[in-house]
């Protein structure tokens, strides 16, 4: 469907004020409507753009099936790690920490061998929105967690840490 050119309202208004034109005819009735494609672009400065995308991908791949609070909790862990001297200093370094063999990576999406391109547009928009809000200072629902795992696994490291919260399918620790 071709888009109709936008009326030049400033030109029309100027001509009306100058007494040079009559009012424009009423807008035509639209008989069909196509839903616009959602904008999934994350807008920020280049470095910030990369950081935002890394956080959004971590939220998307680690928690897209979780509630909003569960997704915020995963984002909070990444941001808490950035603040901690025990972890790398940037969101992307935290998200990409570890190898690519699936054994020593910190976040499974980074080294699972699958595509790192989001496929579910709505889930990607939600993850990107949550990532942006968390970077801008939204509250941390985990109370400072640095680690998490799903309820259906029992990693040995969990016994050495303090359990802080259970949110959705994840348990959070420090």
N, C-alpha and C positions, 0 to 999 in steps of 0.2 A: 504494500500500500504506500503510495507516495504521500509525503507530508505536504500540506498546503503551506505556502509562504506566510509568515507572520505579517499581520497588517502593520504598517508603519504608523503607529499611533502617535508618535511625537510629531511626524510630518502632518498628519491629519489634524492634530490638536493645534499646531501652529497655524495652519491654514484657516481653521475655524476661528481662532482668536483674531486673526487678521481680517476676517470677514471675506475671505476668498473662496470659501467652499461651503457647501451644505453638509449637514451631518452625514456620516457614512451610513449606508443601508444596514439594517439589522444583520447580525451574524447568521449564516446559514445553519440550518438544523443538521446536526451530525446524525447520520443514519447507521453508521457502523463505527466500532471502536476496537482498536487492537491494543491489548495490554502492553505497555512499554516494557522492554527488557530491563530487569533489575540491574542497577549499577553496583557491581561487586568490586569496583576499584577502591583500594584503600588509599586515601590521599594524605600525604605528609611529605616532609622533606626526604631526600633520598636515603640518608642514613636512618632517619626515623621510620621511613617507609619500610625498610628491610626489617627493622626491629619489630614494628607492628605486624608485619606479615609473619615473622617467625612465631610471635606469640599467638596470633590468630590460628596458624596452622597447628600449633601445639594444642590449643583449645579444641579445634575442629577434630583432629585425629585422636586425641586422648579422651574427649568428653562430649562429642556432639550429641550423643544419645542421652546425656544427663540434663537435669533441670538447669535453669539459668544459674542458680546458686552453685550447682556442681561444676558448671563451666567456669564460673568466677573463681572457684576454689583451685582449679587446675592452673588458671592464669596466675593466681596469687602465689602458688608454689614457685613458679618460674621467676616472678618478680622478687620474691623473698630470697631466692638463690642469688639473684643479681646483687642484692644488698649484702649478702653474706661473704665474708672473706674465704670461706671454704669452697666457693664456686667461682666460675668465670664472671667477668665484669659486664657482659652484655647479654641481652635476651637471646640473640642468635647463638652466641657461644654456649649459653646454658642449654638451649634446645638441642644443639648439635653435639653436645658433649658425649664423648665415648666413641667407640668404634662403629664399624658398619657391618659387623658380623652377627648382630642380633644378640650378643651376649653382654657386652659391657656398655651399651648406650644407656643414657639416662631416661630417654623417652622412646618408646617402642616405634613410633611412627617414623623416626629418623633413620632407623636401621633395619626396618622390616623387609626391605627389598621391593616394596610396593610403590606405586606412583605417589608422589607428594603433591599432586594437584587435586584440590577439592572438587568433588563431583556433584554434591548436593548444594545447589545454589542457595537455598533458604538457610540451610545449616551454616554455610560459609558466611553469609551476611550476618547471622546471629553471632558467630564466633568472632568475626571482625569487629562487630559493635562492642561486644564484651571486652575484647582485647583493648580497644581504644579507651573504653571507660576505666578499665583497670589501670592502664598506663597513666591515665589522668587522675588517679587517686581514689577510685572507688574502694569501699571498705573490703578488708580481707576476711572472708568467712572462715578461714582456717586457723586464725589466731597465731599466725607466724610459721606455719608448717613449711618444711623444707623437703619433705618426702611424702609419697603417697603410693598406694597400690589398690587394686580392686579387691573386693571382699572375697572373691573366689580363689585367691592365691594366698600363700603364707610364706613370704620371704624370710630368710633367717635373720636379716638385719633388723626386722621390726622389733625384736625383743630387746635390742640395745637402745631403742629410742622411746621418747614419751609420746603417747597417743594423745592427739589434740582434738580431733573431730572425726565424725563419720558423716559424710554428705553424699547422698545417693549411693552409688556403687563403689565409692572410694573411702579409704581410711587414711587419715592425714597424721603425720608425725613430725617431731622436731628432736 
